[in-house]
Amino acid sequence: MFDFCKLDVYQKAKALCILITKAISFGNFDRTTNDQLRRASFSIMLNIAEGSSRFSNKDRRNFIVIARGSAFESAAILEYLYETSEIKEEQYLKYLSNLEEISRMLFSLIQHLDKH
């Protein structure tokens, strides 16, 4: 098993990515929004995975920072979809809650890497 698979934040990011991918397949979002949301949510888990392969904390940190940025990007897209009535409030709040948790976990990981 790869080390990143053992990380709770990776598992949460993967679960969210799967949820978002399913929502995209059922939604009628425009092609650009579909693509951007899919790529942003996918980027969270992929950057966590790639960062775990790096040897220096500085390199690991860089990928975790990018993953956190992708979480913010995902949140912005979801907010847009909610405010344009393309997703329901319940769905939006669920995704937002997951993204906030992932963001906090990534921030803690960044702080940990800064200390070492």
The first five atom37 places (N, CA, C, CB, O) and aatype in JSON, in Angstrom:
{
  "aatype": [12, 13, 3, 13, 4, 11, 10, 3, 19, 18, 5, 11, 0, 11, 0, 10, 4, 9, 10, 9, 16, 11, 0, 9, 15, 13, 7, 2, 13, 3, 1, 16, 16, 2, 3, 5, 10, 1, 1, 0, 15, 13, 15, 9, 12, 10, 2, 9, 0, 6, 7, 15, 15, 1, 13, 15, 2, 11, 3, 1, 1, 2, 13, 9, 19, 9, 0, 1, 7, 15, 0, 13, 6, 15, 0, 0, 9, 10, 6, 18, 10, 18, 6, 16, 15, 6, 9, 11, 6, 6, 5, 18, 10, 11, 18, 10, 15, 2, 10, 6, 6, 9, 15, 1, 12, 10, 13, 15, 10, 9, 5, 8, 10, 3, 11, 8],
  "atom_mask": [
    [1, 1, 1, 1, 1],
    [1, 1, 1, 1, 1],
    [1, 1, 1, 1, 1],
    [1, 1, 1, 1, 1],
    [1, 1, 1, 1, 1],
    [1, 1, 1, 1, 1],
    [1, 1, 1, 1, 1],
    [1, 1, 1, 1, 1],
    [1, 1, 1, 1, 1],
    [1, 1, 1, 1, 1],
    [1, 1, 1, 1, 1],
    [1, 1, 1, 1, 1],
    [1, 1, 1, 1, 1],
    [1, 1, 1, 1, 1],
    [1, 1, 1, 1, 1],
    [1, 1, 1, 1, 1],
    [1, 1, 1, 1, 1],
    [1, 1, 1, 1, 1],
    [1, 1, 1, 1, 1],
    [1, 1, 1, 1, 1],
    [1, 1, 1, 1, 1],
    [1, 1, 1, 1, 1],
    [1, 1, 1, 1, 1],
    [1, 1, 1, 1, 1],
    [1, 1, 1, 1, 1],
    [1, 1, 1, 1, 1],
    [1, 1, 1, 0, 1],
    [1, 1, 1, 1, 1],
    [1, 1, 1, 1, 1],
    [1, 1, 1, 1, 1],
    [1, 1, 1, 1, 1],
    [1, 1, 1, 1, 1],
    [1, 1, 1, 1, 1],
    [1, 1, 1, 1, 1],
    [1, 1, 1, 1, 1],
    [1, 1, 1, 1, 1],
    [1, 1, 1, 1, 1],
    [1, 1, 1, 1, 1],
    [1, 1, 1, 1, 1],
    [1, 1, 1, 1, 1],
    [1, 1, 1, 1, 1],
    [1, 1, 1, 1, 1],
    [1, 1, 1, 1, 1],
    [1, 1, 1, 1, 1],
    [1, 1, 1, 1, 1],
    [1, 1, 1, 1, 1],
    [1, 1, 1, 1, 1],
    [1, 1, 1, 1, 1],
    [1, 1, 1, 1, 1],
    [1, 1, 1, 1, 1],
    [1, 1, 1, 0, 1],
    [1, 1, 1, 1, 1],
    [1, 1, 1, 1, 1],
    [1, 1, 1, 1, 1],
    [1, 1, 1, 1, 1],
    [1, 1, 1, 1, 1],
    [1, 1, 1, 1, 1],
    [1, 1, 1, 1, 1],
    [1, 1, 1, 1, 1],
    [1, 1, 1, 1, 1],
    [1, 1, 1, 1, 1],
    [1, 1, 1, 1, 1],
    [1, 1, 1, 1, 1],
    [1, 1, 1, 1, 1],
    [1, 1, 1, 1, 1],
    [1, 1, 1, 1, 1],
    [1, 1, 1, 1, 1],
    [1, 1, 1, 1, 1],
    [1, 1, 1, 0, 1],
    [1, 1, 1, 1, 1],
    [1, 1, 1, 1, 1],
    [1, 1, 1, 1, 1],
    [1, 1, 1, 1, 1],
    [1, 1, 1, 1, 1],
    [1, 1, 1, 1, 1],
    [1, 1, 1, 1, 1],
    [1, 1, 1, 1, 1],
    [1, 1, 1, 1, 1],
    [1, 1, 1, 1, 1],
    [1, 1, 1, 1, 1],
    [1, 1, 1, 1, 1],
    [1, 1, 1, 1, 1],
    [1, 1, 1, 1, 1],
    [1, 1, 1, 1, 1],
    [1, 1, 1, 1, 1],
    [1, 1, 1, 1, 1],
    [1, 1, 1, 1, 1],
    [1, 1, 1, 1, 1],
    [1, 1, 1, 1, 1],
    [1, 1, 1, 1, 1],
    [1, 1, 1, 1, 1],
    [1, 1, 1, 1, 1],
    [1, 1, 1, 1, 1],
    [1, 1, 1, 1, 1],
    [1, 1, 1, 1, 1],
    [1, 1, 1, 1, 1],
    [1, 1, 1, 1, 1],
    [1, 1, 1, 1, 1],
    [1, 1, 1, 1, 1],
    [1, 1, 1, 1, 1],
    [1, 1, 1, 1, 1],
    [1, 1, 1, 1, 1],
    [1, 1, 1, 1, 1],
    [1, 1, 1, 1, 1],
    [1, 1, 1, 1, 1],
    [1, 1, 1, 1, 1],
    [1, 1, 1, 1, 1],
    [1, 1, 1, 1, 1],
    [1, 1, 1, 1, 1],
    [1, 1, 1, 1, 1],
    [1, 1, 1, 1, 1],
    [1, 1, 1, 1, 1],
    [1, 1, 1, 1, 1],
    [1, 1, 1, 1, 1],
    [1, 1, 1, 1, 1],
    [1, 1, 1, 1, 1]
  ],
  "atom_positions": [
    [[0.84, -1.18, 0.0], [0.0, 0.0, 0.0], [0.89, 1.25, 0.0], [-0.95, -0.01, 1.22], [1.88, 1.31, 0.72]],
    [[0.52, 2.23, -0.8], [1.24, 3.49, -0.83], [0.95, 4.27, 0.46], [0.85, 4.33, -2.09], [-0.14, 4.17, 1.02]],
    [[1.94, 5.05, 0.9], [1.8, 5.81, 2.15], [0.6, 6.76, 2.13], [3.06, 6.6, 2.41], [-0.08, 6.91, 3.15]],
    [[0.33, 7.39, 1.0], [-0.76, 8.36, 0.96], [-2.12, 7.72, 1.23], [-0.79, 9.06, -0.38], [-3.04, 8.38, 1.71]],
    [[-2.25, 6.43, 0.92], [-3.52, 5.73, 1.16], [-3.84, 5.64, 2.65], [-3.46, 4.32, 0.56], [-5.0, 5.46, 3.02]],
    [[-2.84, 5.76, 3.49], [-3.03, 5.68, 4.94], [-3.45, 7.02, 5.55], [-1.75, 5.2, 5.6], [-3.83, 7.08, 6.72]],
    [[-3.39, 8.08, 4.77], [-3.71, 9.41, 5.29], [-5.22, 9.64, 5.29], [-3.02, 10.5, 4.45], [-5.89, 9.45, 4.27]],
    [[-5.75, 10.04, 6.44], [-7.18, 10.33, 6.55], [-7.59, 11.43, 5.58], [-7.54, 10.75, 7.98], [-8.66, 11.36, 4.97]],
    [[-6.75, 12.44, 5.44], [-7.09, 13.55, 4.56], [-7.18, 13.09, 3.11], [-6.05, 14.68, 4.69], [-8.03, 13.58, 2.36]],
    [[-6.35, 12.16, 2.72], [-6.43, 11.61, 1.36], [-7.74, 10.85, 1.18], [-5.24, 10.68, 1.07], [-8.43, 11.03, 0.17]],
    [[-8.1, 10.02, 2.15], [-9.33, 9.24, 2.05], [-10.56, 10.15, 1.99], [-9.46, 8.28, 3.25], [-11.49, 9.88, 1.24]],
    [[-10.55, 11.23, 2.77], [-11.66, 12.19, 2.74], [-11.71, 12.93, 1.41], [-11.53, 13.2, 3.9], [-12.79, 13.17, 0.87]],
    [[-10.56, 13.3, 0.88], [-10.5, 13.99, -0.41], [-10.99, 13.07, -1.53], [-9.07, 14.48, -0.7], [-11.7, 13.5, -2.44]],
    [[-10.6, 11.81, -1.46], [-11.04, 10.84, -2.47], [-12.55, 10.65, -2.41], [-10.32, 9.49, -2.29], [-13.22, 10.62, -3.44]],
    [[-13.08, 10.51, -1.21], [-14.53, 10.32, -1.05], [-15.3, 11.53, -1.59], [-14.89, 10.1, 0.45], [-16.32, 11.37, -2.26]],
    [[-14.79, 12.73, -1.31], [-15.44, 13.93, -1.82], [-15.36, 13.99, -3.35], [-14.8, 15.18, -1.21], [-16.33, 14.35, -4.01]],
    [[-14.22, 13.63, -3.9], [-14.05, 13.63, -5.35], [-15.05, 12.68, -6.0], [-12.61, 13.22, -5.72], [-15.62, 13.0, -7.05]],
    [[-15.27, 11.54, -5.4], [-16.24, 10.57, -5.93], [-17.65, 11.16, -5.87], [-16.17, 9.24, -5.13], [-18.41, 11.04, -6.83]],
    [[-17.99, 11.78, -4.74], [-19.32, 12.41, -4.62], [-19.53, 13.49, -5.67], [-19.49, 13.01, -3.22], [-20.58, 13.57, -6.29]],
    [[-18.52, 14.31, -5.86], [-18.63, 15.4, -6.84], [-18.72, 14.84, -8.25], [-17.43, 16.35, -6.72], [-19.49, 15.35, -9.07]],
    [[-17.95, 13.82, -8.55], [-18.01, 13.19, -9.88], [-19.41, 12.65, -10.15], [-16.97, 12.06, -9.99], [-19.92, 12.78, -11.26]],
    [[-20.01, 12.04, -9.15], [-21.38, 11.53, -9.31], [-22.37, 12.68, -9.5], [-21.79, 10.68, -8.1], [-23.28, 12.58, -10.33]],
    [[-22.2, 13.75, -8.75], [-23.09, 14.92, -8.88], [-22.98, 15.52, -10.28], [-22.76, 15.99, -7.81], [-23.98, 15.93, -10.87]],
    [[-21.77, 15.58, -10.79], [-21.56, 16.12, -12.13], [-22.27, 15.27, -13.18], [-20.06, 16.21, -12.45], [-22.87, 15.8, -14.12]],
    [[-22.21, 13.96, -13.0], [-22.84, 13.08, -13.98], [-24.36, 13.2, -13.97], [-22.44, 11.64, -13.73], [-25.01, 12.95, -14.99]],
    [[-24.94, 13.59, -12.83], [-26.4, 13.76, -12.74], [-26.84, 15.19, -13.0], [-26.88, 13.32, -11.37], [-28.01, 15.43, -13.3]],
    [[-25.92, 16.14, -12.9], [-26.28, 17.55, -13.06], [-26.29, 17.97, -14.52], [0.0, 0.0, 0.0], [-25.82, 17.26, -15.4]],
    [[-26.83, 19.13, -14.73], [-26.87, 19.72, -16.07], [-26.0, 20.96, -16.13], [-28.31, 20.06, -16.48], [-26.38, 21.97, -16.71]],
    [[-24.83, 20.87, -15.52], [-23.93, 22.02, -15.5], [-23.31, 22.19, -16.88], [-22.82, 21.84, -14.42], [-23.22, 21.24, -17.67]],
    [[-22.88, 23.41, -17.16], [-22.24, 23.63, -18.45], [-20.89, 22.9, -18.48], [-22.05, 25.14, -18.72], [-20.34, 22.54, -17.44]],
    [[-20.4, 22.71, -19.66], [-19.17, 21.91, -19.87], [-17.97, 22.49, -19.12], [-18.86, 21.82, -21.36], [-17.17, 21.74, -18.55]],
    [[-17.84, 23.81, -19.14], [-16.71, 24.46, -18.47], [-16.77, 24.23, -16.96], [-16.69, 25.96, -18.77], [-15.76, 23.91, -16.34]],
    [[-17.95, 24.4, -16.38], [-18.11, 24.19, -14.94], [-17.86, 22.73, -14.58], [-19.52, 24.62, -14.49], [-17.16, 22.45, -13.61]],
    [[-18.41, 21.82, -15.37], [-18.15, 20.38, -15.16], [-16.66, 20.1, -15.11], [-18.8, 19.55, -16.28], [-16.15, 19.49, -14.16]],
    [[-15.97, 20.56, -16.14], [-14.54, 20.28, -16.26], [-13.76, 20.9, -15.1], [-14.01, 20.8, -17.59], [-12.9, 20.25, -14.51]],
    [[-14.06, 22.16, -14.78], [-13.31, 22.85, -13.74], [-13.54, 22.23, -12.37], [-13.69, 24.32, -13.71], [-12.59, 22.05, -11.6]],
    [[-14.78, 21.89, -12.06], [-15.07, 21.28, -10.76], [-14.45, 19.89, -10.66], [-16.58, 21.18, -10.53], [-13.9, 19.53, -9.62]],
    [[-14.53, 19.13, -11.72], [-13.92, 17.79, -11.72], [-12.41, 17.9, -11.51], [-14.22, 17.05, -13.04], [-11.84, 17.17, -10.71]],
    [[-11.78, 18.81, -12.24], [-10.32, 18.95, -12.13], [-9.91, 19.48, -10.76], [-9.8, 19.87, -13.22], [-8.93, 19.01, -10.19]],
    [[-10.65, 20.44, -10.22], [-10.3, 21.02, -8.92], [-10.45, 19.98, -7.81], [-11.18, 22.24, -8.61], [-9.57, 19.86, -6.96]],
    [[-11.55, 19.23, -7.82], [-11.74, 18.23, -6.75], [-10.75, 17.08, -6.9], [-13.19, 17.68, -6.78], [-10.26, 16.54, -5.91]],
    [[-10.45, 16.71, -8.13], [-9.47, 15.65, -8.39], [-8.07, 16.09, -7.95], [-9.47, 15.26, -9.89], [-7.28, 15.29, -7.44]],
    [[-7.79, 17.37, -8.15], [-6.48, 17.92, -7.81], [-6.19, 17.83, -6.31], [-6.4, 19.36, -8.26], [-5.03, 17.69, -5.92]],
    [[-7.22, 17.91, -5.49], [-6.99, 17.81, -4.04], [-6.34, 16.47, -3.72], [-8.33, 17.97, -3.26], [-5.27, 16.43, -3.11]],
    [[-7.0, 15.39, -4.12], [-6.47, 14.07, -3.77], [-5.16, 13.75, -4.5], [-7.5, 13.0, -4.09], [-4.28, 13.12, -3.93]],
    [[-5.03, 14.2, -5.75], [-3.81, 13.9, -6.5], [-2.6, 14.62, -5.94], [-3.99, 14.27, -7.96], [-1.5, 14.05, -5.91]],
    [[-2.78, 15.85, -5.49], [-1.64, 16.57, -4.92], [-1.24, 16.03, -3.56], [-1.96, 18.05, -4.8], [-0.06, 16.06, -3.2]],
    [[-2.21, 15.53, -2.79], [-1.87, 14.86, -1.53], [-1.03, 13.62, -1.84], [-3.15, 14.47, -0.73], [-0.01, 13.38, -1.2]],
    [[-1.47, 12.85, -2.82], [-0.75, 11.63, -3.19], [0.65, 11.96, -3.7], [-1.52, 10.85, -4.27], [1.63, 11.37, -3.25]],
    [[0.74, 12.9, -4.62], [2.05, 13.23, -5.18], [2.98, 13.82, -4.13], [1.9, 14.21, -6.33], [4.17, 13.51, -4.12]],
    [[2.45, 14.65, -3.25], [3.27, 15.22, -2.19], [3.88, 14.17, -1.28], [0.0, 0.0, 0.0], [4.99, 14.34, -0.78]],
    [[3.15, 13.09, -1.07], [3.67, 12.04, -0.18], [4.87, 11.33, -0.76], [2.58, 11.03, 0.12], [5.6, 10.65, -0.04]],
    [[5.09, 11.48, -2.06], [6.23, 10.81, -2.7], [7.51, 11.61, -2.6], [5.92, 10.54, -4.14], [8.59, 11.11, -2.93]],
    [[7.42, 12.85, -2.15], [8.59, 13.73, -2.12], [9.44, 13.46, -0.89], [8.15, 15.21, -2.15], [8.94, 13.03, 0.15]],
    [[10.73, 13.72, -1.03], [11.66, 13.41, 0.03], [11.85, 14.55, 1.03], [12.98, 13.05, -0.55], [12.14, 14.3, 2.2]],
    [[11.7, 15.78, 0.58], [11.91, 16.89, 1.51], [10.56, 17.44, 1.97], [12.75, 18.02, 0.86], [9.57, 17.4, 1.24]],
    [[10.55, 17.94, 3.19], [9.33, 18.55, 3.73], [8.92, 19.77, 2.91], [9.53, 18.94, 5.2], [7.73, 20.05, 2.77]],
    [[9.89, 20.49, 2.39], [9.59, 21.66, 1.57], [8.8, 21.24, 0.32], [10.9, 22.39, 1.16], [7.81, 21.88, -0.03]],
    [[9.24, 20.18, -0.34], [8.53, 19.68, -1.52], [7.15, 19.14, -1.15], [9.35, 18.59, -2.23], [6.17, 19.41, -1.84]],
    [[7.08, 18.38, -0.06], [5.78, 17.85, 0.39], [4.82, 19.0, 0.67], [5.96, 16.97, 1.67], [3.66, 18.97, 0.26]],
    [[5.31, 20.0, 1.38], [4.5, 21.16, 1.75], [3.93, 21.84, 0.51], [5.33, 22.15, 2.57], [2.75, 22.21, 0.5]],
    [[4.74, 22.01, -0.52], [4.3, 22.67, -1.74], [3.07, 21.95, -2.33], [5.44, 22.7, -2.77], [2.11, 22.62, -2.74]],
    [[3.08, 20.64, -2.38], [1.95, 19.9, -2.92], [0.72, 20.0, -2.03], [2.33, 18.44, -3.12], [-0.41, 20.03, -2.52]],
    [[0.93, 20.04, -0.73], [-0.2, 20.17, 0.2], [-0.82, 21.57, 0.07], [0.26, 19.9, 1.66], [-2.04, 21.71, 0.16]],
    [[0.01, 22.58, -0.12], [-0.49, 23.94, -0.34], [-1.34, 23.98, -1.62], [0.68, 24.95, -0.43], [-2.4, 24.6, -1.64]],
    [[-0.88, 23.33, -2.66], [-1.64, 23.27, -3.91], [-2.96, 22.54, -3.7], [-0.82, 22.58, -5.03], [-4.0, 22.96, -4.2]],
    [[-2.92, 21.44, -2.96], [-4.15, 20.68, -2.66], [-5.15, 21.57, -1.92], [-3.84, 19.42, -1.81], [-6.35, 21.53, -2.21]],
    [[-4.66, 22.35, -0.97], [-5.56, 23.24, -0.21], [-6.13, 24.32, -1.12], [-4.8, 23.89, 0.98], [-7.3, 24.69, -0.98]],
    [[-5.33, 24.82, -2.03], [-5.83, 25.79, -3.0], [-6.93, 25.2, -3.87], [0.0, 0.0, 0.0], [-7.89, 25.88, -4.2]],
    [[-6.78, 23.95, -4.23], [-7.8, 23.26, -5.03], [-9.09, 23.07, -4.23], [-7.28, 21.91, -5.52], [-10.18, 23.07, -4.79]],
    [[-8.96, 22.89, -2.92], [-10.15, 22.79, -2.06], [-10.9, 24.13, -2.06], [-9.76, 22.39, -0.61], [-12.13, 24.15, -2.13]],
    [[-10.16, 25.22, -1.99], [-10.79, 26.55, -2.04], [-11.44, 26.78, -3.41], [-9.74, 27.66, -1.75], [-12.54, 27.32, -3.49]],
    [[-10.77, 26.36, -4.45], [-11.32, 26.5, -5.8], [-12.62, 25.7, -5.93], [-10.3, 26.03, -6.86], [-13.6, 26.2, -6.48]],
    [[-12.62, 24.49, -5.41], [-13.83, 23.66, -5.43], [-14.96, 24.34, -4.68], [-13.54, 22.27, -4.83], [-16.1, 24.34, -5.14]],
    [[-14.65, 24.92, -3.52], [-15.66, 25.61, -2.73], [-16.25, 26.79, -3.49], [-15.07, 26.08, -1.39], [-17.45, 27.03, -3.43]],
    [[-15.41, 27.53, -4.2], [-15.89, 28.68, -4.97], [-16.82, 28.24, -6.1], [-14.7, 29.47, -5.54], [-17.84, 28.87, -6.35]],
    [[-16.46, 27.17, -6.77], [-17.31, 26.66, -7.86], [-18.65, 26.18, -7.3], [-16.6, 25.5, -8.62], [-19.7, 26.46, -7.88]],
    [[-18.6, 25.47, -6.19], [-19.84, 24.99, -5.57], [-20.72, 26.14, -5.1], [-19.53, 24.07, -4.4], [-21.95, 26.08, -5.2]],
    [[-20.09, 27.19, -4.57], [-20.86, 28.36, -4.16], [-21.57, 28.98, -5.37], [-19.95, 29.41, -3.49], [-22.73, 29.36, -5.29]],
    [[-20.86, 29.07, -6.47], [-21.45, 29.59, -7.71], [-22.64, 28.73, -8.14], [-20.39, 29.63, -8.84], [-23.7, 29.24, -8.49]],
    [[-22.45, 27.4, -8.1], [-23.53, 26.49, -8.5], [-24.74, 26.62, -7.59], [-23.03, 25.04, -8.5], [-25.88, 26.54, -8.04]],
    [[-24.49, 26.82, -6.31], [-25.59, 27.0, -5.36], [-26.31, 28.33, -5.62], [-25.05, 26.95, -3.91], [-27.54, 28.38, -5.68]],
    [[-25.54, 29.39, -5.78], [-26.15, 30.71, -5.95], [-26.85, 30.87, -7.3], [-25.09, 31.78, -5.81], [-27.69, 31.76, -7.47]],
    [[-26.52, 30.02, -8.26], [-27.22, 30.04, -9.55], [-28.3, 28.95, -9.59], [-26.23, 29.84, -10.71], [-28.86, 28.65, -10.64]],
    [[-28.58, 28.38, -8.42], [-29.64, 27.36, -8.25], [-29.41, 26.08, -9.05], [-30.97, 27.95, -8.64], [-30.36, 25.4, -9.44]],
    [[-28.15, 25.77, -9.31], [-27.84, 24.54, -10.04], [-27.64, 23.36, -9.1], [-26.59, 24.74, -10.89], [-27.73, 22.2, -9.52]],
    [[-27.37, 23.65, -7.82], [-27.37, 22.61, -6.79], [-28.21, 23.1, -5.62], [-25.9, 22.25, -6.33], [-28.35, 24.31, -5.4]],
    [[-28.75, 22.16, -4.88], [-29.61, 22.49, -3.74], [-28.76, 22.85, -2.53], [-30.56, 21.31, -3.41], [-27.59, 22.48, -2.44]],
    [[-29.38, 23.57, -1.6], [-28.68, 24.02, -0.4], [-28.12, 22.84, 0.39], [-29.63, 24.84, 0.48], [-26.98, 22.9, 0.86]],
    [[-28.89, 21.78, 0.55], [-28.43, 20.62, 1.31], [-27.16, 20.02, 0.71], [-29.54, 19.56, 1.37], [-26.22, 19.68, 1.43]],
    [[-27.15, 19.9, -0.6], [-25.98, 19.36, -1.29], [-24.79, 20.31, -1.13], [-26.29, 19.13, -2.8], [-23.68, 19.87, -0.83]],
    [[-25.03, 21.59, -1.33], [-23.98, 22.58, -1.19], [-23.36, 22.55, 0.21], [-24.52, 23.97, -1.5], [-22.14, 22.52, 0.35]],
    [[-24.2, 22.55, 1.23], [-23.7, 22.56, 2.61], [-22.92, 21.3, 2.95], [-24.85, 22.72, 3.58], [-21.95, 21.35, 3.7]],
    [[-23.35, 20.18, 2.4], [-22.63, 18.91, 2.62], [-21.23, 18.98, 2.01], [-23.43, 17.73, 2.01], [-20.25, 18.63, 2.66]],
    [[-21.15, 19.42, 0.76], [-19.84, 19.53, 0.11], [-18.96, 20.55, 0.82], [-20.01, 19.91, -1.36], [-17.77, 20.32, 1.02]],
    [[-19.55, 21.67, 1.18], [-18.81, 22.72, 1.84], [-18.24, 22.24, 3.18], [-19.7, 23.95, 2.06], [-17.09, 22.53, 3.51]],
    [[-19.04, 21.52, 3.94], [-18.58, 20.97, 5.21], [-17.4, 20.02, 5.0], [-19.73, 20.24, 5.92], [-16.42, 20.07, 5.74]],
    [[-17.49, 19.18, 4.0], [-16.39, 18.26, 3.69], [-15.14, 19.02, 3.28], [-16.79, 17.29, 2.56], [-14.03, 18.69, 3.71]],
    [[-15.31, 20.05, 2.47], [-14.16, 20.84, 2.03], [-13.53, 21.6, 3.19], [-14.58, 21.81, 0.94], [-12.31, 21.73, 3.25]],
    [[-14.34, 22.11, 4.09], [-13.8, 22.81, 5.25], [-12.96, 21.86, 6.12], [-14.94, 23.43, 6.09], [-11.89, 22.22, 6.6]],
    [[-13.47, 20.65, 6.31], [-12.72, 19.66, 7.1], [-11.4, 19.31, 6.41], [-13.56, 18.39, 7.31], [-10.36, 19.26, 7.05]],
    [[-11.45, 19.08, 5.11], [-10.24, 18.76, 4.36], [-9.26, 19.93, 4.43], [-10.58, 18.43, 2.89], [-8.06, 19.72, 4.62]],
    [[-9.75, 21.14, 4.27], [-8.9, 22.33, 4.33], [-8.21, 22.44, 5.69], [-9.72, 23.58, 4.06], [-7.01, 22.74, 5.75]],
    [[-8.95, 22.21, 6.77], [-8.35, 22.26, 8.12], [-7.27, 21.19, 8.27], [-9.44, 22.06, 9.2], [-6.21, 21.45, 8.84]],
    [[-7.54, 20.01, 7.76], [-6.56, 18.92, 7.86], [-5.3, 19.26, 7.06], [-7.18, 17.61, 7.35], [-4.19, 19.01, 7.52]],
    [[-5.49, 19.82, 5.88], [-4.34, 20.2, 5.06], [-3.55, 21.32, 5.72], [-4.8, 20.63, 3.66], [-2.32, 21.31, 5.69]],
    [[-4.25, 22.28, 6.32], [-3.57, 23.37, 7.02], [-2.73, 22.82, 8.17], [-4.6, 24.4, 7.55], [-1.59, 23.26, 8.37]],
    [[-3.27, 21.88, 8.92], [-2.51, 21.26, 10.02], [-1.28, 20.54, 9.49], [-3.4, 20.28, 10.8], [-0.21, 20.58, 10.1]],
    [[-1.44, 19.88, 8.37], [-0.31, 19.17, 7.76], [0.76, 20.17, 7.31], [-0.78, 18.31, 6.56], [1.95, 19.91, 7.47]],
    [[0.34, 21.29, 6.75], [1.29, 22.34, 6.34], [2.06, 22.85, 7.55], [0.55, 23.5, 5.64], [3.28, 23.0, 7.5]],
    [[1.34, 23.12, 8.63], [2.0, 23.6, 9.85], [2.98, 22.57, 10.39], [0.95, 23.94, 10.93], [4.08, 22.93, 10.83]],
    [[2.61, 21.3, 10.35], [3.48, 20.23, 10.81], [4.76, 20.18, 9.95], [2.74, 18.87, 10.76], [5.86, 20.04, 10.48]],
    [[4.6, 20.3, 8.65], [5.75, 20.25, 7.75], [6.65, 21.47, 7.93], [5.29, 20.16, 6.3], [7.87, 21.38, 7.76]],
    [[6.07, 22.61, 8.28], [6.86, 23.82, 8.54], [7.78, 23.67, 9.75], [5.93, 25.01, 8.75], [8.86, 24.25, 9.8]],
    [[7.33, 22.87, 10.73], [8.09, 22.71, 11.97], [9.23, 21.71, 11.83], [7.16, 22.26, 13.09], [10.15, 21.7, 12.65]],
    [[9.19, 20.89, 10.81], [10.2, 19.83, 10.67], [11.14, 20.09, 9.53], [9.54, 18.49, 10.47], [12.05, 19.3, 9.27]]
  ]
}
